């Protein structure tokens, strides 16, 4: 079963998304509330996928370093960013540091679910606005 660490969302969003992912047959192993907790849980749990639920603060060099640190903490894990932020330069930065997929929140949940499964299988879809099923 694919394991997922939900990173950076507020409690309500994390809980709702965790429930939807669980119903879809995925295992949410953690919903850390801070960057420090995210790193600790990534190191301990070694999830298949780390799904970042917010890009707030990620546009700084510290945010880029947070993504790099998450990847160092769980080297085999794939990182997906799920964000409302549709900025080409920002998306390219995220993909250039090794993010497997960047999915806009305007995409239907089924698209996010499909991307999570593709990424867990080792694919690197890149930027996904909506309806990119293969």
FENTAUR-V597330 format. One record per helix or strand of 3 or more residues. SS is the DSSP state (H for helix, E for strand). FROM is the first residue (numbers start at 0). TO is the last residue. Records with the same first field share a line. If there is no record, write none. Layout:
SS = FROM-TO  FROM-TO
This chain:
E = 2-6  26-29  48-51  77-82  100-103  125-127
H = 10-22  34-44  60-72  87-95  108-119
